[in-house]
Amino acid sequence: MTIDIHSDSVCLTNITILGGTILAALVSTGLLLKYWRQVKDQQIILGFLFFAVTMGMFTQYWGITGLHLFTGGFVIWPVLVLLLGDRFPWLLAYPLTFIGTLIPDLYDAGTAADWQNGWFFDVGGAGFRDGLFLVPLETLMAAAMLNKFGIFMRKRGYFSRRMNLEKDAYPKDRDRRAR
């Protein structure tokens, strides 16, 4: 991508490299609009998203090959898909990972420019090889596999949210002390 910087303006002369980020943003928007209402525990999911964004902002650093950050969403969303099952649609792993990667990336772009007159222009600069495109895709694949594994395990009684409410965990006639 060629960018010409003249005084206070930034001119993009080749925007094809941003395709991976633009496509990821469009896919994320569509998936969020379609599946967000199916999430049963929206406040908990937003809390995990805040945690993933914060973790990304505190673990980022510039290396010789560019910006590096630990995307907590790569771990968080597939595990929540596994544990929550139908309470959290596995397709939401993509947009939530994209948001959790985009915000620290944008923040560090501003930090690199010192939030001054210039703007750092390399958010999503690697196109389809950029982390903004690949990390959500890899997270989606992990979430899909763990969703199938979770269905398999729930059929065998694991990760069950159902409990027998008719019986107390410690009936009055049972000794609660360890044996």
Contact map, one row per residue, 1 for C-alpha under 8 A:
11100000000111111000000000000000000000000000000000000000000000000000000000000000000000000000000000000000000000000000000000001000000000000000000000000000000000000000000000000000000
11110000000111000000000000000000000000000000000000000000000000000000000000000000000000000000000000000000000000000000000000000000000000000000000000000000000000000000000000000000000
11111000011111000000000000000000000000000000000000000000000000000000000000000000000000000000000000000000000000000000000000000000000000000000000000000000000000000000000000000000000
01111100011110000000000000000000000000000000000000000000000000000000000000000000000000000000000000000000000000000000000000000000000000000000000000000000000000000000000000000000000
00111111111000000000000000000000000000000000000000000000000000000000000000000000000000000000000000000000000000000000000000000000000000000000000000000000000000000000000000000000000
00011111111000000000000000000000000000000000000000000000000000000000000000000000000000000000000000000000000000000000000000000000000000000000000000000000000000000000000000000000000
00001111100000000000000000000000000000000000000000000000000000000000000000000000000000000000000000000000000000000000000000000000000000000000000000000000000000000000000000000000000
00001111110000000000000000000000000000000000000000000000000000000000000000000000000000000000000000000000000000000000110000000000000000000000000000000000000000000000000000000000000
00001111111000000000000000000000000000000000000000000000000000000000000000000000000000000000000000000000000000000000000000000000000000000000000000000000000000000000000000000000000
00111101111100000000000000000000000000000000000000000000000000000000000000000000000000000000000000000000000000000000000000000000000000000000000000000000000000000000000000000000000
00111100111110000000000000000000000000000000000000000000000000000000000000000000000000000000000000000000000000000000000000000000000000000000000000000000000000000000000000000000000
11110000011111100000000000000000000000000000000000000000000000000000000000000000000000000000000000000000000000000000000000000000000000000000000000000000000000000000000000000000000
11110000001111100000000000000000000000000000000000000000000000000000000000000000000000000000000000000000000000000000000000000000000000000000000000000000000000000000000000000000000
11100000000111111000000000000000000000000000000000000000000000000000000000000000000000000000000000000000000000000000000000000000000000000000000000000000000000000000000000000000000
10000000000111111110000000000000000000000000000000000000000000000000000000000000000000000000000000000000000000000000000000000000000000000000000000000000000000000000000000000000000
10000000000001111110000000000000000000000000000000000000000000000000000000000000000000000000000000000000000000000000000000000010000000000000000000000000000000000000000000000000000
10000000000001111111000000000000000000000000000000000000000000000000000000000000000000000000000000000000000000000000000000011111000000000000000000000000000000000000000000000000000
00000000000000111111110000000000000000000000000000000000000000000000000000000000000000000000000000000000000000000000000000011110000000000000000000000000000000000000000000000000000
00000000000000111111111000000000000000000000000000000000000000000000000000000000000000000000000000000000000000000000000000000011000000000000000000000000000000000000000000000000000
00000000000000001111111100000000000000000000000000000000000000000000000000000000000000000000000000000000000000000000000000010111110110000000000000000000000000000000000000000000000
00000000000000000111111110000000000000000000000000000000000000000000000000000000000000000000000000000000000000000000000000010011010110000000000000000000000000000000000000000000000
00000000000000000111111111000000000000000000000000000000000000000000000000000000000000000000000000000000000000000000000000000000000000000000000000000000000000000000000000000000000
00000000000000000011111111100000000000000000000000000000000000000000000000000000000000000000000000000000000000000000000000000000000000000000000000000000000000000000000000000000000
00000000000000000001111111110000000000000000000000000000000000000000000000000000000000000000000001000000000000000000000000000000000110000000000000000000000000000000000000000000000
00000000000000000000111111111000000000000000000000000000000000000000000000000000000000000000001001000000000000000000000000000000000000000000000000000000000000000000000000000000000
00000000000000000000011111111100000000000000000000000000000000000000000000000000000000000000000000000000000000000000000000000000000000000000000000000000000000000000000000000000000
00000000000000000000001111111110000000000000000000000000000000000000000000000000000000000000001000000000000000000000000000000000000000000000000000000000000000000000000000000000000
00000000000000000000000111111111000000000000000000000000000000000000000000000000000000000000011101000000000000000000000000000000000000000000000000000000000000000000000000000000000
00000000000000000000000011111111100000000000000000000000000000000000000000000000000000000000001000000000000000000000000000000000000000000000000000000000000000000000000000000000000
00000000000000000000000001111111110000000000000000000000000000000000000000000000000000000000000000000000000000000000000000000000000000000000000000000000000000000000000000000000000
00000000000000000000000000111111111100000000000000000000000000000000000000000000000000000011001000000000000000000000000000000000000000000000000000000000000000000000000000000000000
00000000000000000000000000011111111100000000000000000000000000000000000000000000000000000001001000000000000000000000000000000000000000000000000000000000000000000000000000000000000
00000000000000000000000000001111111110000000000000000000000000000000000000000000000000000000000000000000000000000000000000000000000000000000000000000000000000000000000000000000000
00000000000000000000000000000111111110000000000000000000000000000000000000000000000000000000000000000000000000000000000000000000000000000000000000000000000000000000000000000000000
00000000000000000000000000000011111111100000000000000000000000000000000000000000000000001011000000000000000000000000000000000000000000000000000000000000000000000000000000000000000
00000000000000000000000000000011111111100000000000000000000000000000000000000000000000000001000000000000000000000000000000000000000000000000000000000000000000000000000000000000000
00000000000000000000000000000000111111110000000000000000000000000000000000000000000000000000000000000000000000000000000000000000000000000000000000000000000000000000000000000000000
00000000000000000000000000000000001111110000000000000000000000000000000000000000000000111000000000000000000000000000000000000000000000000000000000000000000000000000000000000000000
00000000000000000000000000000000001111111100000000000000000000000000000000000000000000111000000000000000000000000000000000000000000000000000000000000000000000000000000000000000000
00000000000000000000000000000000000011111100000000000000000000000000000000000000000000110000000000000000000000000000000000000000000000000000000000000000000000000000000000000000000
00000000000000000000000000000000000000111111100000000000000000000000000000000000000000110000000000000000000000000000000000000000000000000000000000000000000000000000000000000000000
00000000000000000000000000000000000000111111110000000000000000000000000000000000000000000000000000000000000000000000000000000000000000000000000000000000000000000000000000000000000
00000000000000000000000000000000000000001111111000000000000000000000000000000000000000000000000000000000000000000000000000000000000000000000000000000000000000000000000000000000000
00000000000000000000000000000000000000001111111100000000000000000000000000000000000000000000000000000000000000000000000000000000000000000000000000000000000000000000000000000000000
00000000000000000000000000000000000000001111111110000000000000000000000000000000000000000000000000000000000000000000000000000000000000000000000000000000000000000000000000000000000
00000000000000000000000000000000000000000111111111000000000000000000000000000000000000000000000000000000000000000000000000000000000000000000000000000000000000000000000000000000000
00000000000000000000000000000000000000000011111111100000000000000000000000000000000000000000000000000000000000000000000000000000000000000000000000000000000000000000000000000000000
00000000000000000000000000000000000000000001111111110000000000000000000000010000000000000000000000000000000000000000000000000000000000000000000000000000000000000000000000000000000
00000000000000000000000000000000000000000000111111111000000000000000000010000000000000000000000100010000000000000000000000000000000000000000000000000000000000000000000000000000000
00000000000000000000000000000000000000000000011111111100000000000000000000000000000000000000000000010000000000000000000000000000000000000000000000000000000000000000000000000000000
00000000000000000000000000000000000000000000001111111110000000000000000000000000000000000000000000000000000000000000000000000000000000000000000000000000000000000000000000000000000
00000000000000000000000000000000000000000000000111111111000000000000001110010000000000000000000000010000000000000000000000000000000000000000000000000000000000000000000000000000000
00000000000000000000000000000000000000000000000011111111100000000000001100000000000000000000000000111011000000000000000000000000000000000000000000000000000000000000000000000000000
00000000000000000000000000000000000000000000000001111111110000000000000000000000000000000000000000000001000000000000000000000000000000000000000000000000000000000000000000000000000
00000000000000000000000000000000000000000000000000111111111000000000011100000000000000000000000000000000000000000000000000000000000000000000000000000000000000000000000000000000000
00000000000000000000000000000000000000000000000000011111111100000000111100000000000000000000000000011001000000000000000000000000000000000000000000000000000000000000000000000000000
00000000000000000000000000000000000000000000000000001111111100000000100000000000000000000000000000000001001100000000000000000000000000000000000000000000000000000000000000000000000
00000000000000000000000000000000000000000000000000000111111100000000000000000000000000000000000000000000000000000000000000000000000000000000000000000000000000000000000000000000000
00000000000000000000000000000000000000000000000000000011111110000000110000000000000000000000000000000000000000000000000000000000000000000000000000000000000000000000000000000000000
00000000000000000000000000000000000000000000000000000001111111000011110000000000000000000000000000000001000100000000000000000000000000000000000000000000000000000000000000000000000
00000000000000000000000000000000000000000000000000000000001111100011100000000000000000000000000000000000000000000000000000000000000000000000000000000000000000000000000000000000000
00000000000000000000000000000000000000000000000000000000000111111111000000000000000000000000000000000000000000000000000000000000000000000000000000000000000000000000000000000000000
00000000000000000000000000000000000000000000000000000000000011111111000000000000000000000000000000000000000000000000000000000000000000000000000000000000000000000000000000000000000
00000000000000000000000000000000000000000000000000000000000001111100000000000000000000000000000000000000000000000000000000000000000000000000000000000000000000000000000000000000000
00000000000000000000000000000000000000000000000000000000000001111110000000000000000000000000000000000000000000000000000000000000000000000000000000000000000000000000000000000000000
00000000000000000000000000000000000000000000000000000000000001111111000000000000000000000000000000000000000000000000000000000000000000000000000000000000000000000000000000000000000
00000000000000000000000000000000000000000000000000000000000111101111100000000000000000000000000000000000100000000000000000000000000000000000000000000000000000000000000000000000000
00000000000000000000000000000000000000000000000000000000000111100111110000000000000000000000000000000000000000000000000000000000000000000000000000000000000000000000000000000000000
00000000000000000000000000000000000000000000000000000001101110000011111000000000000000000000000000000000000000000000000000000000000000000000000000000000000000000000000000000000000
00000000000000000000000000000000000000000000000000000011001100000001111100000000000000000000000000000000000000000000000000000000000000000000000000000000000000000000000000000000000
00000000000000000000000000000000000000000000000000011011000000000000111111100000000000000000000010011000000000000000000000000000000000100000000000000000000000000000000000000000000
00000000000000000000000000000000000000000000000000011011000000000000011111110000000000000000000000010000000000000000000000000000000000000000000000000000000000000000000000000000000
00000000000000000000000000000000000000000000000010010000000000000000001111111000000000000000100110010000000000000000000000000000000000000010000000000000000000000000000000000000000
00000000000000000000000000000000000000000000000000000000000000000000001111111100000000000000000010000000000000000000000000000000000000110110000000000000000000000000000000000000000
00000000000000000000000000000000000000000000000000000000000000000000001111111110000000000000000000000000000000000000000000000000000000000010000000000000000000000000000000000000000
00000000000000000000000000000000000000000000000100010000000000000000000111111111000000000000000000000000000000000000000000000000000000000000000000000000000000000000000000000000000
00000000000000000000000000000000000000000000000000000000000000000000000011111111100000000000100110000000000000000000000000000000000000000010001000000000000000000000000000000000000
00000000000000000000000000000000000000000000000000000000000000000000000001111111110000000100100000000000000000000000000000000000000000000011011101100000000000000000000000000000000
00000000000000000000000000000000000000000000000000000000000000000000000000111111111000000000000000000000000000000000000000000000000000000000001001000000000000000000000000000000000
00000000000000000000000000000000000000000000000000000000000000000000000000011111111110010000000000000000000000000000000000000000000000000000000000000000000000000000000000000000000
00000000000000000000000000000000000000000000000000000000000000000000000000001111111110011100000000000000000000000000000000000000000000000000001001100100000000000000000000000000000
00000000000000000000000000000000000000000000000000000000000000000000000000000111111110000000000000000000000000000000000000000000000000000000001001101100000000000000000000000000000
00000000000000000000000000000000000000000000000000000000000000000000000000000011111110000000000000000000000000000000000000000000000000000000000000000100000000100000000000000000000
00000000000000000000000000000000000000000000000000000000000000000000000000000001111111110000000000000000000000000000000000000000000000000000000000000000000000000000000000000000000
00000000000000000000000000000000000000000000000000000000000000000000000000000001111111111000000000000000000000000000000000000000000000000000000000100110000000000000000000000000000
00000000000000000000000000000000000000000000000000000000000000000000000000000000000111111000000000000000000000000000000000000000000000000000000000000000000000000000000000000000000
00000000000000000000000000000000000001111000000000000000000000000000000000000000000111111000000000000000000000000000000000000000000000000000000000000000000000000000000000000000000
00000000000000000000000000000000000001111000000000000000000000000000000000000001100111111101000000000000000000000000000000000000000000000000000000000000000000000000000000000000000
00000000000000000000000000000000001001100000000000000000000000000000000000000000100011111111100000000000000000000000000000000000000000000000000000000000000000000000000000000000000
00000000000000000000000000000000000000000000000000000000000000000000000000000100100000011111100000000000000000000000000000000000000000000001001100100000000000000000000000000000000
00000000000000000000000000000010001000000000000000000000000000000000000000000000000000001111110000000000000000000000000000000000000000000001001100000000000000000000000000000000000
00000000000000000000000000000011001100000000000000000000000000000000000000000000000000011111111100000000000000000000000000000000000000000000000000000000000000000000000000000000000
00000000000000000000000000000000000000000000000000000000000000000000000010001100000000001111111110000000000000000000000000000000000000010011001000000000000000000000000000000000000
00000000000000000000000000010000000000000000000000000000000000000000000000000000000000000011111111000000000000000000000000000000000000011011000000000000000000000000000000000000000
00000000000000000000000010111011000000000000000000000000000000000000000000000000000000000001111111100000000000000000000000000000000000010000000000000000000000000000000000000000000
00000000000000000000000000010000000000000000000010000000000000000000000010001000000000000001111111110000000000000000000000000000000000010000000000000000000000000000000000000000000
00000000000000000000000000000000000000000000000000000000000000000000001011001000000000000000111111111000000000000000000000000000000000110010000000000000000000000000000000000000000
00000000000000000000000110010000000000000000000000000000000000000000000000000000000000000000011111111100000000000000000000000000000110110000000000000000000000000000000000000000000
00000000000000000000000000000000000000000000000000001000000000000000000000000000000000000000001111111110000000000000000000000000000000000000000000000000000000000000000000000000000
00000000000000000000000000000000000000000000000011011001000000000000001110000000000000000000000111111111000000000000000000000000000000000000000000000000000000000000000000000000000
00000000000000000000000000000000000000000000000000001001000000000000001000000000000000000000000011111111100000000000000000000000001100000000000000000000000000000000000000000000000
00000000000000000000000000000000000000000000000000000000000000000000000000000000000000000000000001111111110000000000000000000000000100000000000000000000000000000000000000000000000
00000000000000000000000000000000000000000000000000001000000000000000000000000000000000000000000000111111111000000000000000000000000000000000000000000000000000000000000000000000000
00000000000000000000000000000000000000000000000000001101100100000000000000000000000000000000000000011111111100000000000000000000000000000000000000000000000000000000000000000000000
00000000000000000000000000000000000000000000000000000000000000000010000000000000000000000000000000001111111110000000000000100000000000000000000000000000000000000000000000000000000
00000000000000000000000000000000000000000000000000000000000000000000000000000000000000000000000000000111111111000000000000100000000000000000000000000000000000000000000000000000000
00000000000000000000000000000000000000000000000000000000100000000000000000000000000000000000000000000011111111100000000000000000000000000000000000000000000000000000000000000000000
00000000000000000000000000000000000000000000000000000000100100000000000000000000000000000000000000000001111111110000000000000000000000000000000000000000000000000000000000000000000
00000000000000000000000000000000000000000000000000000000000000000000000000000000000000000000000000000000111111111000001111100000000000000000000000000000000000000000000000000000000
00000000000000000000000000000000000000000000000000000000000000000000000000000000000000000000000000000000011111111110001100000000000000000000000000000000000000000000000000000000000
00000000000000000000000000000000000000000000000000000000000000000000000000000000000000000000000000000000001111111110000000000000000000000000000000000000000000000000000000000000000
00000000000000000000000000000000000000000000000000000000000000000000000000000000000000000000000000000000000111111110000100000000000000000000000000000000000000000000000000000000000
00000000000000000000000000000000000000000000000000000000000000000000000000000000000000000000000000000000000011111111111100000000000000000000000000000000000000000000000000000000000
00000000000000000000000000000000000000000000000000000000000000000000000000000000000000000000000000000000000001111111000000000000000000000000000000000000000000000000000000000000000
00000000000000000000000000000000000000000000000000000000000000000000000000000000000000000000000000000000000001111111111000000000000000000000000000000000000000000000000000000000000
00000000000000000000000000000000000000000000000000000000000000000000000000000000000000000000000000000000000000001111111000000000000000000000000000000000000000000000000000000000000
00000001000000000000000000000000000000000000000000000000000000000000000000000000000000000000000000000000000000001011111000000000000000000000000000000000000000000000000000000000000
00000001000000000000000000000000000000000000000000000000000000000000000000000000000000000000000000000000000000001011111100000000000000000000000000000000000000000000000000000000000
00000000000000000000000000000000000000000000000000000000000000000000000000000000000000000000000000000000000011001011111110000000000000000000000000000000000000000000000000000000000
00000000000000000000000000000000000000000000000000000000000000000000000000000000000000000000000000000000000011011000011111100000000000000000000000000000000000000000000000000000000
00000000000000000000000000000000000000000000000000000000000000000000000000000000000000000000000000000000000010000000001111101000000000000000000000000000000000000000000000000000000
00000000000000000000000000000000000000000000000000000000000000000000000000000000000000000000000000000000000010000000000111111000000000000000000000000000000000000000000000000000000
00000000000000000000000000000000000000000000000000000000000000000000000000000000000000000000000000000000110010000000000111111000000000000000000000000000000000000000000000000000000
00000000000000001101100000000000000000000000000000000000000000000000000000000000000000000000000000000000000000000000000001111110011100000000000000000000000000000000000000000000000
10000000000000001100000000000000000000000000000000000000000000000000000000000000000000000000000000000000000000000000000011111110010000000000000000000000000000000000000000000000000
00000000000000001101000000000000000000000000000000000000000000000000000000000000000000000000000000000000000000000000000000011111110000000000000000000000000000000000000000000000000
00000000000000011111100000000000000000000000000000000000000000000000000000000000000000000000000000000000000000000000000000011111110010000000000000000000000000000000000000000000000
00000000000000001011100000000000000000000000000000000000000000000000000000000000000000000000000000000000000000000000000000000111110011000000000000000000000000000000000000000000000
00000000000000000001000000000000000000000000000000000000000000000000000000000000000000000000000000000000000000000000000000000111111011000000000000000000000000000000000000000000000
00000000000000000001100000000000000000000000000000000000000000000000000000000000000000000000000000000000000000000000000000011111111111000000000000000000000000000000000000000000000
00000000000000000000000000000000000000000000000000000000000000000000000000000000000000000000000000001000000000000000000000010000111111110000000000000000000000000000000000000000000
00000000000000000001100100000000000000000000000000000000000000000000000000000000000000000000000001001100000000000000000000010000011111110000000000000000000000000000000000000000000
00000000000000000001100100000000000000000000000000000000000000000000000000000000000000000000000001000000000000000000000000000011111111111000000000000000000000000000000000000000000
00000000000000000000000000000000000000000000000000000000000000000000000000000000000000000000000000000000000000000000000000000001111111111100000000000000000000000000000000000000000
00000000000000000000000000000000000000000000000000000000000000000000001001000000000000000000000011000000000000000000000000000000001111111110000000000000000000000000000000000000000
00000000000000000000000000000000000000000000000000000000000000000000000001000000000000000000111111000000000000000000000000000000001111111111000000000000000000000000000000000000000
00000000000000000000000000000000000000000000000000000000000000000000000000000000000000000000010000000000000000000000000000000000000011111111100000000000000000000000000000000000000
00000000000000000000000000000000000000000000000000000000000000000000000001000000000000000000000000000000000000000000000000000000000001111111110000000000000000000000000000000000000
00000000000000000000000000000000000000000000000000000000000000000000000011101100000000000000110010000000000000000000000000000000000000111111111000000000000000000000000000000000000
00000000000000000000000000000000000000000000000000000000000000000000000000000100000000000110110000000000000000000000000000000000000000011111111100000000000000000000000000000000000
00000000000000000000000000000000000000000000000000000000000000000000000000000000000000000000000000000000000000000000000000000000000000001111111110000000000000000000000000000000000
00000000000000000000000000000000000000000000000000000000000000000000000000000100000000000000000000000000000000000000000000000000000000000111111111000000000000000000000000000000000
00000000000000000000000000000000000000000000000000000000000000000000000000001110110000000110100000000000000000000000000000000000000000000011111111100000000000000000000000000000000
00000000000000000000000000000000000000000000000000000000000000000000000000000100000000000110000000000000000000000000000000000000000000000001111111110000000000000000000000000000000
00000000000000000000000000000000000000000000000000000000000000000000000000000000000000000000000000000000000000000000000000000000000000000000111111111000000000000000000000000000000
00000000000000000000000000000000000000000000000000000000000000000000000000000110110000000000000000000000000000000000000000000000000000000000011111111100000000000000000000000000000
00000000000000000000000000000000000000000000000000000000000000000000000000000100110010000100000000000000000000000000000000000000000000000000001111111110000000000000000000000000000
00000000000000000000000000000000000000000000000000000000000000000000000000000000000000000000000000000000000000000000000000000000000000000000000111111111000000000000000000000000000
00000000000000000000000000000000000000000000000000000000000000000000000000000000010000000000000000000000000000000000000000000000000000000000000011111111100000000000000000000000000
00000000000000000000000000000000000000000000000000000000000000000000000000000000111010000000000000000000000000000000000000000000000000000000000001111111110000100000000000000000000
00000000000000000000000000000000000000000000000000000000000000000000000000000000000010000000000000000000000000000000000000000000000000000000000000111111111000000000000000000000000
00000000000000000000000000000000000000000000000000000000000000000000000000000000000000000000000000000000000000000000000000000000000000000000000000011111111100000000000000000000000
00000000000000000000000000000000000000000000000000000000000000000000000000000000000000000000000000000000000000000000000000000000000000000000000000001111111111100000000000000000000
00000000000000000000000000000000000000000000000000000000000000000000000000000000000000000000000000000000000000000000000000000000000000000000000000000111111111110000000000000000000
00000000000000000000000000000000000000000000000000000000000000000000000000000000000000000000000000000000000000000000000000000000000000000000000000000011111111000000000000000000000
00000000000000000000000000000000000000000000000000000000000000000000000000000000000000000000000000000000000000000000000000000000000000000000000000000001111111000000000000000000000
00000000000000000000000000000000000000000000000000000000000000000000000000000000000000000000000000000000000000000000000000000000000000000000000000000000111111110000000000000000000
00000000000000000000000000000000000000000000000000000000000000000000000000000000000000000000000000000000000000000000000000000000000000000000000000000000111111110000000000000000000
00000000000000000000000000000000000000000000000000000000000000000000000000000000001000000000000000000000000000000000000000000000000000000000000000000100110011111000000000000000000
00000000000000000000000000000000000000000000000000000000000000000000000000000000000000000000000000000000000000000000000000000000000000000000000000000000010011111110000000000000000
00000000000000000000000000000000000000000000000000000000000000000000000000000000000000000000000000000000000000000000000000000000000000000000000000000000000000111110000000000000000
00000000000000000000000000000000000000000000000000000000000000000000000000000000000000000000000000000000000000000000000000000000000000000000000000000000000000011111000000000000000
00000000000000000000000000000000000000000000000000000000000000000000000000000000000000000000000000000000000000000000000000000000000000000000000000000000000000011111100000000000000
00000000000000000000000000000000000000000000000000000000000000000000000000000000000000000000000000000000000000000000000000000000000000000000000000000000000000000111111000000000000
00000000000000000000000000000000000000000000000000000000000000000000000000000000000000000000000000000000000000000000000000000000000000000000000000000000000000000011111100000000000
00000000000000000000000000000000000000000000000000000000000000000000000000000000000000000000000000000000000000000000000000000000000000000000000000000000000000000001111100000000000
00000000000000000000000000000000000000000000000000000000000000000000000000000000000000000000000000000000000000000000000000000000000000000000000000000000000000000001111110100000000
00000000000000000000000000000000000000000000000000000000000000000000000000000000000000000000000000000000000000000000000000000000000000000000000000000000000000000000111111100000000
00000000000000000000000000000000000000000000000000000000000000000000000000000000000000000000000000000000000000000000000000000000000000000000000000000000000000000000001111100000000
00000000000000000000000000000000000000000000000000000000000000000000000000000000000000000000000000000000000000000000000000000000000000000000000000000000000000000000000111110101000
00000000000000000000000000000000000000000000000000000000000000000000000000000000000000000000000000000000000000000000000000000000000000000000000000000000000000000000001111111100000
00000000000000000000000000000000000000000000000000000000000000000000000000000000000000000000000000000000000000000000000000000000000000000000000000000000000000000000000001111110000
00000000000000000000000000000000000000000000000000000000000000000000000000000000000000000000000000000000000000000000000000000000000000000000000000000000000000000000000000111110000
00000000000000000000000000000000000000000000000000000000000000000000000000000000000000000000000000000000000000000000000000000000000000000000000000000000000000000000000001111111000
00000000000000000000000000000000000000000000000000000000000000000000000000000000000000000000000000000000000000000000000000000000000000000000000000000000000000000000000000011111100
00000000000000000000000000000000000000000000000000000000000000000000000000000000000000000000000000000000000000000000000000000000000000000000000000000000000000000000000001000111110
00000000000000000000000000000000000000000000000000000000000000000000000000000000000000000000000000000000000000000000000000000000000000000000000000000000000000000000000000000011111
00000000000000000000000000000000000000000000000000000000000000000000000000000000000000000000000000000000000000000000000000000000000000000000000000000000000000000000000000000001111
00000000000000000000000000000000000000000000000000000000000000000000000000000000000000000000000000000000000000000000000000000000000000000000000000000000000000000000000000000000111
